[in-house]
Amino acid sequence: MKVTLFCILFAVVAVCLSSRSARADTGLPPLQTVPQVDLKSYLGQWYEIARYPNWFQKGCLESSASYALRDDGDIEVLNRCKDSEDGRQRQAKGHAWVVDNASNAKLKVSFFWPFRGDYWIIELGREYEYAVIGTPNRKYFWILSRTRSMDDSLYAAILQRAKQQGFDPGLVVRN
């Protein structure tokens, strides 16, 4: 019972800290998002190319995310990965919603009500072939692609631009 209560309390604290507002004092300029996201083009299957290590993806290999439009206009999220220990598929279902209708680039995502976190689209390929996601506090970062791999020169260029936005390329783990 004590372990379960501790785990729940730890999860609550972690989520609250990770979803701090964009006004959080990071000492960095505000995180810049892409000017416009066509949500219908963004929907579909994405493969994780790289990320900052985080507690909720510990032991995950071959991570992917699938986004689908819900009847209420929000987005259904299905994250999957292969467990590094036993090879079984793990998945988490959630839902996301736009918080900046002017650009559609700032979303909130929740996998466990009432907790939610920021999901800001900070870079997109012209044909939506890749996306870069970050949080305003610079604690979370992902590079996603429509394919399971990415050209090394594109990957390096993305990391350079992310560095200019205050992300640390040294923390990024490539799949």
N, C-alpha and C positions, 0 to 999 in steps of 0.2 A: 504494500500500500504506500509506504513512504517513497519507494523508488518511483512508482507511477506518479505520485503527486509531484515529486521533484522533476520528473521528465516533463510533465505538463507545465509546471511553473517555468522551467528553463525554456521551453518552446514559446511560451507567452512573452517572456522577456526578450528572447532573440528576435521574434517577429516585430515586437514594438520598436526595438532599437534599429532594425533594418528598414523600417518603413517611416523613419523620421522624415519630416517635411523637407521640401526643396530649400527651405530657408535655413536648414541646419548649418551650423557654423563649421564648415570644412576648411575654411581658409582659401578655398578655391572659387573661381568665378562660377556663376550658375551653369549647370550642365545644359548644353545646347542639343536640341533634338532636330530631326529633319523637319523641313517646313511643312510637309504634307504627306499623309499616308492614306492611300486608297485601301480601306480595310478589306474589300472584296479581293483585291490582288494579294493582300497579305495572308489571307486564310490559306489553309492547306498544311502540308507536311514540311517540317524543317528538321535539319540534322545539326546537332551541336558539333562545331569545329573546335571550339576552345571556350574556357571559362575561368573565372576566379574559383579556386577551391571554396566549397561551402559545406556546411554541416548536412544539409538536406539532400545533397547528391553524393555523399560519401559512399565509396564503393560502387559508383555507377560507371559503366562503360557503354559506349555506343548510344549516348543519349539522343532522344529526339522529342519533338513537340508537334502536336497536331492542333490546329485551330479551326473551329467551325462556328458559323453564325447560329446563334440561338434564336428562337421565336421572339424573344423580347428585345432583340437587337444587340445584346451582349455577346460575348465570345466564349464558347466552350473550349476548355484547355485540356489536353490529354498529354501528359509527359510520360515518357517511357525510357527505360534503360535496362541494360543487362547487369545483373549483380556480379561483381568481380569474384565473389567467393564461391557461389554455387551455379552461376550461369543462368539462373532463372530471371524471367522478365519481371521488373518492378514497374508499377505505374502509379501515377497520381492524377486524379481528376480535379479540375478546378474551373473557375470562371473568371473572366476578365471584362473590364468595362472601360470605356474611354472617359477620361477626366478633363480633357482639353479638346472640345469639339472643333476649335478653329484649325487644328492640325491633325488630330487623331493620333498624334505621336506619343502622348502621355496617357498611360493606362494604369489601372490598379488591377492586381490579380490576387485571388484568394483561393486557397486550397482547403481552408478550415475556417468557417465562420466563427467569430467576427474578425479574424486576423487577415490582413491584406498587406501587400507590398507594392512598391513602385515598379513599373515596367515601362521604361522610356526607350523609344526607338531613336538612337542617336546617329545611325547611318543605315542607308539602304542602297542596294544596287539599283541601277536604272530600270532593270527588268524584274526587280524583286528577287534576284537570284541569291542575294545574301542580305543579312540584317545584323546590326550590332545593337545590343541591348545593354543599358546601364541603369544605375540608380543614382539619384542626385547626390547621395552621400559617398559615392564611389566605392561602396562595399561589395557590390555585385556587378558582374560583367559577363556577357556571353557574346560569342560570334556564332551565328547560325547560317546555314546554307541550304539551298534546295537539293544539293547533292551531298554525298557522304564525305567528300574531300574538297579541298580548296587549293588553288594555285599558290605556291610559296610567295611569289611577289605580291599578290593581292593580300595575302595574310600579313606580310610585313608592312605593307602600306596601311592597312587597317590598324595595326598596333601603333604605328607612328602617329596616326590621327587621334587614336584613343589617348595616347600619351599627352597630346596637346590639350585634351579635355580633362586631364588630371587622373587618368587611370595609369597604373603601374604595369608596364609590359612584363616585368620580371615576375609578377604574381600569376600571370596567365598560364594555364595548363592546356596544351594542345592535345586533342584526342588522336 
